[in-house]
Amino acid sequence: MTELVDLSPERTHELDRRHVFHSWAAQASLDPMVVTKAEGSHIWDQDGTRLLDFTSQLVYTNLGHQHPRIVSAIQEQAAHLCTVAPQHANAARSEAARLIAAHTPGDLDKVFFTNGGADANEHAVRMARLHTGRHKVLSTYRSYHGGTQLAVNLTGDPRRWPSDHASTGTVHFFGPFLYRSAFHAETEEQECERALAHLEQVVAFEGPGAIAAIVLESIPGTAGIMVPPRGYLTGVRELCDRHGIVMIADEVMSGFGRAGRWFAVELDGASEVVPDLVTFAKGVNSGYVPLGGVAISPAVAATFDDRVYPGGLTYSGHPLACAAAVATIRTMEDDRVVEHADALGREVFGPGLQELADRHPWVGEVRGAGAFWAIELVRDRETREPLAPYGGTSAEVAAVVAGCKRRGMLPFVNYHRIHLVPPLTTSPSQVREAIGILGEALAEASGEARG
């Protein structure tokens, strides 16, 4: 007898609208797409339409859908040991921790496992506060760190506003973003220098002795995939060292190959940037079973050698999730997936999207690395007025997304931006197909707007 749920798309949709409360949405107007099947870089909707998945769902299916090696690992682990309390050692968690530590920057060899990225950031901040004895935490305005109370207050984008009562000890500053520079910079070098000077001033005004941590997405994700100028993260590391501040790199979205490196901090420059804490989730096991964590430096870890760490989770290092992580990381090593993602960025995404930008007046800028790209849509290239308001949407952006879907490609959309973030295993021909679809959708939507 099988327990596999097998409902018609119509019944699935009916039950969803009757019983499921969705995140980040007004419930009454929702009409969610039903996903009936997935394989590799494709998903199928309720009408049987096959779509190139250039969202990786929420930017986590780094090895694509239904990867046989990950599916097999979960099945084998389930047959052997489905679950165990976190106070007990288990083989899947131990090996996952070893593999993660093998790829984290520097000597971050201890791993605290969580259920996902938000609680990874919550625990990283807790560790930093206990380690330093300080309370304030700095993060950028254009950022997203999770939906739990502290994580959403760390967040800089509009999703923070309804939950921000200025009571969590979080302070925001401007990170580098040359296209919409807060510092009137004209070059990447100026943007880096001025953004670091701004952060140094914020630290001075907030009181260096009061700041526990600076939290940065190594490459901000849903906020716009703004790759920092070379040297910026090195400068933040130096500032943290000067004042005894813990540097936390949020690699929840950018880590595990997404940016063409195991971790995106590796893109900063010739010298290695080693944060004190690195948070991760999503790509660590392609999202097949919820898993996140914090990679911890020896100095922070030593704080809790003889002092109890006051935190834990029932499912910390869940065997099924860790088995999926082991299979994911081993596959990435064996198949050179990170190198493939890097080549996609340099040889396919970069040139292809630049050509698209040259043709379409709505494209203000394209930017990214690896399989992690954003297309900034504007009404006017000179004024750089966004095609949709900050925190909102527009009919034009909706028309672009609809045009992509009609042509067989599902893009990730956030405000006035289209993100192309497919599985890292996506082929060059599939990337070219997706860029072509986006170009056609832009031409159609801009033609309708002019008409």
Salt bridges, closest charged atoms under 4 A:
GLU14 OE2 - ARG11 NH1 3.03
GLU14 OE2 - ARG18 NH2 2.43
ASP16 OD1 - ARG17 NH1 3.29
ASP16 OD1 - HIS22 NE2 2.84
ASP31 OD1 - HIS13 NE2 2.74
ASP53 OD2 - HIS65 NE2 2.82
GLU95 OE2 - ARG98 NH2 2.74
GLU95 OE2 - ARG330 NH2 2.97
ASP157 OD2 - ARG159 NH2 2.59
ASP164 OD2 - ARG160 NE 2.77
GLU200 OE2 - ARG242 NH1 2.73
GLU206 OE1 - LYS136 NZ 2.59
ASP241 OD1 - ARG237 NH2 2.86
ASP250 OD2 - HIS145 ND1 2.76
ASP276 OD2 - ARG237 NH2 2.90
GLU333 OE2 - HIS103 NE2 2.70
ASP334 OD2 - ARG69 NH2 3.01
GLU339 OE2 - ARG336 NH1 3.79
ASP342 OD1 - ARG261 NH1 3.18
ASP342 OD2 - ARG346 NE 3.10
GLU347 OE2 - ARG346 NH1 3.85
GLU355 OE2 - ARG359 NH1 3.68
GLU365 OE1 - ARG367 NH1 2.69
GLU376 OE2 - ARG180 NE 2.68
GLU376 OE1 - ARG367 NH2 2.58
GLU376 OE2 - HIS416 NE2 2.81
GLU385 OE2 - ARG379 NE 3.73
GLU396 OE2 - ARG379 NH1 2.72
GLU440 OE1 - ARG407 NE 3.11
GLU444 OE1 - ARG406 NH2 2.40
GLU444 OE1 - ARG407 NH1 3.27
